[in-house]
């Protein structure tokens, strides 16, 4: 096989995998993890079940890939936000707004993830995702502590970062389970600003 042919084949496989993942997210959002089947995804993706198994060994592998594909743009966006804001406190609020908006746009998938029905492997992946975000947040507190701009104990920057992330997770869950009662995104960000960012940081520049 020529190099060009190999590249075309790789591109075709990548596009097929992407289409299958999109179909899997749609089915998962609609019926949940317990009722997710390879047959349902194959039908939604308009491919044969055999084609599906060429890309994914089983339902768990498919669901994990679909969730990873759904969160990959969010991960990149969050990392870029922290870098763009030089890990200043405003980065925490920017990241929070992006996370809330992400789940607002994916209510169905959010309900599945809040249900507790996902497999151990998928839950493990999501914990790794949260640890990555926590790492970015902890760096904000660590830098502020180094610069003498932190009101809270400077010895453990990961503690306030964890509290901020837990608060954000609570907001996400509430917006998923009770979207009709949820405040506007701007109000959520204002809450975080007034009750977490300003009390924690000696200098806050929006």
MODELLER restraints for C-alpha pairs under 7 A, 6 or more apart:
rsr = mdl.restraints
at = mdl.atoms
rsr.add(forms.Gaussian(group=physical.xy_distance, feature=features.Distance(at['CA:17:A'], at['CA:55:A']), mean=6.91, stdev=0.5))
rsr.add(forms.Gaussian(group=physical.xy_distance, feature=features.Distance(at['CA:19:A'], at['CA:45:A']), mean=6.67, stdev=0.5))
rsr.add(forms.Gaussian(group=physical.xy_distance, feature=features.Distance(at['CA:20:A'], at['CA:45:A']), mean=5.57, stdev=0.5))
rsr.add(forms.Gaussian(group=physical.xy_distance, feature=features.Distance(at['CA:21:A'], at['CA:65:A']), mean=6.74, stdev=0.5))
rsr.add(forms.Gaussian(group=physical.xy_distance, feature=features.Distance(at['CA:21:A'], at['CA:66:A']), mean=4.50, stdev=0.5))
rsr.add(forms.Gaussian(group=physical.xy_distance, feature=features.Distance(at['CA:22:A'], at['CA:66:A']), mean=6.79, stdev=0.5))
rsr.add(forms.Gaussian(group=physical.xy_distance, feature=features.Distance(at['CA:23:A'], at['CA:41:A']), mean=6.05, stdev=0.5))
rsr.add(forms.Gaussian(group=physical.xy_distance, feature=features.Distance(at['CA:23:A'], at['CA:44:A']), mean=5.60, stdev=0.5))
rsr.add(forms.Gaussian(group=physical.xy_distance, feature=features.Distance(at['CA:23:A'], at['CA:45:A']), mean=5.24, stdev=0.5))
rsr.add(forms.Gaussian(group=physical.xy_distance, feature=features.Distance(at['CA:24:A'], at['CA:41:A']), mean=5.44, stdev=0.5))
rsr.add(forms.Gaussian(group=physical.xy_distance, feature=features.Distance(at['CA:24:A'], at['CA:63:A']), mean=6.74, stdev=0.5))
rsr.add(forms.Gaussian(group=physical.xy_distance, feature=features.Distance(at['CA:24:A'], at['CA:66:A']), mean=6.12, stdev=0.5))
rsr.add(forms.Gaussian(group=physical.xy_distance, feature=features.Distance(at['CA:25:A'], at['CA:66:A']), mean=5.79, stdev=0.5))
rsr.add(forms.Gaussian(group=physical.xy_distance, feature=features.Distance(at['CA:27:A'], at['CA:36:A']), mean=6.85, stdev=0.5))
rsr.add(forms.Gaussian(group=physical.xy_distance, feature=features.Distance(at['CA:27:A'], at['CA:41:A']), mean=6.46, stdev=0.5))
rsr.add(forms.Gaussian(group=physical.xy_distance, feature=features.Distance(at['CA:28:A'], at['CA:36:A']), mean=6.01, stdev=0.5))
rsr.add(forms.Gaussian(group=physical.xy_distance, feature=features.Distance(at['CA:28:A'], at['CA:109:A']), mean=6.75, stdev=0.5))
rsr.add(forms.Gaussian(group=physical.xy_distance, feature=features.Distance(at['CA:29:A'], at['CA:108:A']), mean=4.27, stdev=0.5))
rsr.add(forms.Gaussian(group=physical.xy_distance, feature=features.Distance(at['CA:29:A'], at['CA:109:A']), mean=4.45, stdev=0.5))
rsr.add(forms.Gaussian(group=physical.xy_distance, feature=features.Distance(at['CA:29:A'], at['CA:112:A']), mean=6.49, stdev=0.5))
rsr.add(forms.Gaussian(group=physical.xy_distance, feature=features.Distance(at['CA:30:A'], at['CA:108:A']), mean=6.42, stdev=0.5))
rsr.add(forms.Gaussian(group=physical.xy_distance, feature=features.Distance(at['CA:32:A'], at['CA:112:A']), mean=5.51, stdev=0.5))
rsr.add(forms.Gaussian(group=physical.xy_distance, feature=features.Distance(at['CA:33:A'], at['CA:112:A']), mean=6.81, stdev=0.5))
rsr.add(forms.Gaussian(group=physical.xy_distance, feature=features.Distance(at['CA:33:A'], at['CA:117:A']), mean=6.52, stdev=0.5))
rsr.add(forms.Gaussian(group=physical.xy_distance, feature=features.Distance(at['CA:33:A'], at['CA:118:A']), mean=6.17, stdev=0.5))
rsr.add(forms.Gaussian(group=physical.xy_distance, feature=features.Distance(at['CA:34:A'], at['CA:117:A']), mean=6.87, stdev=0.5))
rsr.add(forms.Gaussian(group=physical.xy_distance, feature=features.Distance(at['CA:37:A'], at['CA:59:A']), mean=6.41, stdev=0.5))
rsr.add(forms.Gaussian(group=physical.xy_distance, feature=features.Distance(at['CA:38:A'], at['CA:49:A']), mean=6.78, stdev=0.5))
rsr.add(forms.Gaussian(group=physical.xy_distance, feature=features.Distance(at['CA:38:A'], at['CA:59:A']), mean=6.16, stdev=0.5))
rsr.add(forms.Gaussian(group=physical.xy_distance, feature=features.Distance(at['CA:39:A'], at['CA:49:A']), mean=6.26, stdev=0.5))
rsr.add(forms.Gaussian(group=physical.xy_distance, feature=features.Distance(at['CA:42:A'], at['CA:48:A']), mean=5.81, stdev=0.5))
rsr.add(forms.Gaussian(group=physical.xy_distance, feature=features.Distance(at['CA:42:A'], at['CA:49:A']), mean=5.46, stdev=0.5))
rsr.add(forms.Gaussian(group=physical.xy_distance, feature=features.Distance(at['CA:42:A'], at['CA:52:A']), mean=6.37, stdev=0.5))
rsr.add(forms.Gaussian(group=physical.xy_distance, feature=features.Distance(at['CA:56:A'], at['CA:62:A']), mean=5.57, stdev=0.5))
rsr.add(forms.Gaussian(group=physical.xy_distance, feature=features.Distance(at['CA:64:A'], at['CA:122:A']), mean=5.75, stdev=0.5))
rsr.add(forms.Gaussian(group=physical.xy_distance, feature=features.Distance(at['CA:78:A'], at['CA:95:A']), mean=5.65, stdev=0.5))
rsr.add(forms.Gaussian(group=physical.xy_distance, feature=features.Distance(at['CA:81:A'], at['CA:91:A']), mean=6.25, stdev=0.5))
rsr.add(forms.Gaussian(group=physical.xy_distance, feature=features.Distance(at['CA:81:A'], at['CA:94:A']), mean=6.96, stdev=0.5))
rsr.add(forms.Gaussian(group=physical.xy_distance, feature=features.Distance(at['CA:81:A'], at['CA:95:A']), mean=6.68, stdev=0.5))
rsr.add(forms.Gaussian(group=physical.xy_distance, feature=features.Distance(at['CA:82:A'], at['CA:91:A']), mean=5.22, stdev=0.5))
rsr.add(forms.Gaussian(group=physical.xy_distance, feature=features.Distance(at['CA:85:A'], at['CA:91:A']), mean=5.58, stdev=0.5))
rsr.add(forms.Gaussian(group=physical.xy_distance, feature=features.Distance(at['CA:87:A'], at['CA:139:A']), mean=6.85, stdev=0.5))
rsr.add(forms.Gaussian(group=physical.xy_distance, feature=features.Distance(at['CA:87:A'], at['CA:140:A']), mean=4.93, stdev=0.5))
rsr.add(forms.Gaussian(group=physical.xy_distance, feature=features.Distance(at['CA:88:A'], at['CA:140:A']), mean=5.82, stdev=0.5))
rsr.add(forms.Gaussian(group=physical.xy_distance, feature=features.Distance(at['CA:89:A'], at['CA:140:A']), mean=6.28, stdev=0.5))
rsr.add(forms.Gaussian(group=physical.xy_distance, feature=features.Distance(at['CA:89:A'], at['CA:204:A']), mean=6.70, stdev=0.5))
rsr.add(forms.Gaussian(group=physical.xy_distance, feature=features.Distance(at['CA:90:A'], at['CA:205:A']), mean=6.96, stdev=0.5))
rsr.add(forms.Gaussian(group=physical.xy_distance, feature=features.Distance(at['CA:90:A'], at['CA:206:A']), mean=5.80, stdev=0.5))
rsr.add(forms.Gaussian(group=physical.xy_distance, feature=features.Distance(at['CA:92:A'], at['CA:137:A']), mean=6.58, stdev=0.5))
rsr.add(forms.Gaussian(group=physical.xy_distance, feature=features.Distance(at['CA:93:A'], at['CA:189:A']), mean=6.30, stdev=0.5))
rsr.add(forms.Gaussian(group=physical.xy_distance, feature=features.Distance(at['CA:96:A'], at['CA:168:A']), mean=6.71, stdev=0.5))
rsr.add(forms.Gaussian(group=physical.xy_distance, feature=features.Distance(at['CA:97:A'], at['CA:185:A']), mean=6.74, stdev=0.5))
rsr.add(forms.Gaussian(group=physical.xy_distance, feature=features.Distance(at['CA:97:A'], at['CA:189:A']), mean=6.58, stdev=0.5))
rsr.add(forms.Gaussian(group=physical.xy_distance, feature=features.Distance(at['CA:100:A'], at['CA:172:A']), mean=5.99, stdev=0.5))
rsr.add(forms.Gaussian(group=physical.xy_distance, feature=features.Distance(at['CA:103:A'], at['CA:110:A']), mean=6.13, stdev=0.5))
rsr.add(forms.Gaussian(group=physical.xy_distance, feature=features.Distance(at['CA:103:A'], at['CA:172:A']), mean=6.92, stdev=0.5))
rsr.add(forms.Gaussian(group=physical.xy_distance, feature=features.Distance(at['CA:107:A'], at['CA:176:A']), mean=5.83, stdev=0.5))
rsr.add(forms.Gaussian(group=physical.xy_distance, feature=features.Distance(at['CA:110:A'], at['CA:176:A']), mean=6.12, stdev=0.5))
rsr.add(forms.Gaussian(group=physical.xy_distance, feature=features.Distance(at['CA:111:A'], at['CA:176:A']), mean=6.05, stdev=0.5))
rsr.add(forms.Gaussian(group=physical.xy_distance, feature=features.Distance(at['CA:111:A'], at['CA:177:A']), mean=6.92, stdev=0.5))
rsr.add(forms.Gaussian(group=physical.xy_distance, feature=features.Distance(at['CA:114:A'], at['CA:173:A']), mean=6.83, stdev=0.5))
rsr.add(forms.Gaussian(group=physical.xy_distance, feature=features.Distance(at['CA:134:A'], at['CA:161:A']), mean=6.44, stdev=0.5))
rsr.add(forms.Gaussian(group=physical.xy_distance, feature=features.Distance(at['CA:134:A'], at['CA:162:A']), mean=6.49, stdev=0.5))
rsr.add(forms.Gaussian(group=physical.xy_distance, feature=features.Distance(at['CA:134:A'], at['CA:165:A']), mean=6.81, stdev=0.5))
rsr.add(forms.Gaussian(group=physical.xy_distance, feature=features.Distance(at['CA:137:A'], at['CA:161:A']), mean=5.40, stdev=0.5))
rsr.add(forms.Gaussian(group=physical.xy_distance, feature=features.Distance(at['CA:138:A'], at['CA:157:A']), mean=5.55, stdev=0.5))
rsr.add(forms.Gaussian(group=physical.xy_distance, feature=features.Distance(at['CA:138:A'], at['CA:158:A']), mean=4.81, stdev=0.5))
rsr.add(forms.Gaussian(group=physical.xy_distance, feature=features.Distance(at['CA:138:A'], at['CA:161:A']), mean=5.07, stdev=0.5))
rsr.add(forms.Gaussian(group=physical.xy_distance, feature=features.Distance(at['CA:141:A'], at['CA:157:A']), mean=5.10, stdev=0.5))
rsr.add(forms.Gaussian(group=physical.xy_distance, feature=features.Distance(at['CA:142:A'], at['CA:157:A']), mean=5.28, stdev=0.5))
rsr.add(forms.Gaussian(group=physical.xy_distance, feature=features.Distance(at['CA:144:A'], at['CA:150:A']), mean=5.46, stdev=0.5))
rsr.add(forms.Gaussian(group=physical.xy_distance, feature=features.Distance(at['CA:145:A'], at['CA:154:A']), mean=5.25, stdev=0.5))
rsr.add(forms.Gaussian(group=physical.xy_distance, feature=features.Distance(at['CA:149:A'], at['CA:201:A']), mean=5.71, stdev=0.5))
rsr.add(forms.Gaussian(group=physical.xy_distance, feature=features.Distance(at['CA:149:A'], at['CA:202:A']), mean=4.87, stdev=0.5))
rsr.add(forms.Gaussian(group=physical.xy_distance, feature=features.Distance(at['CA:149:A'], at['CA:203:A']), mean=6.10, stdev=0.5))
rsr.add(forms.Gaussian(group=physical.xy_distance, feature=features.Distance(at['CA:150:A'], at['CA:200:A']), mean=5.98, stdev=0.5))
rsr.add(forms.Gaussian(group=physical.xy_distance, feature=features.Distance(at['CA:150:A'], at['CA:201:A']), mean=4.66, stdev=0.5))
rsr.add(forms.Gaussian(group=physical.xy_distance, feature=features.Distance(at['CA:150:A'], at['CA:202:A']), mean=5.70, stdev=0.5))
rsr.add(forms.Gaussian(group=physical.xy_distance, feature=features.Distance(at['CA:151:A'], at['CA:200:A']), mean=5.04, stdev=0.5))
rsr.add(forms.Gaussian(group=physical.xy_distance, feature=features.Distance(at['CA:151:A'], at['CA:201:A']), mean=5.56, stdev=0.5))
rsr.add(forms.Gaussian(group=physical.xy_distance, feature=features.Distance(at['CA:151:A'], at['CA:202:A']), mean=6.05, stdev=0.5))
rsr.add(forms.Gaussian(group=physical.xy_distance, feature=features.Distance(at['CA:152:A'], at['CA:200:A']), mean=5.82, stdev=0.5))
rsr.add(forms.Gaussian(group=physical.xy_distance, feature=features.Distance(at['CA:175:A'], at['CA:182:A']), mean=5.53, stdev=0.5))
rsr.add(forms.Gaussian(group=physical.xy_distance, feature=features.Distance(at['CA:198:A'], at['CA:204:A']), mean=6.52, stdev=0.5))
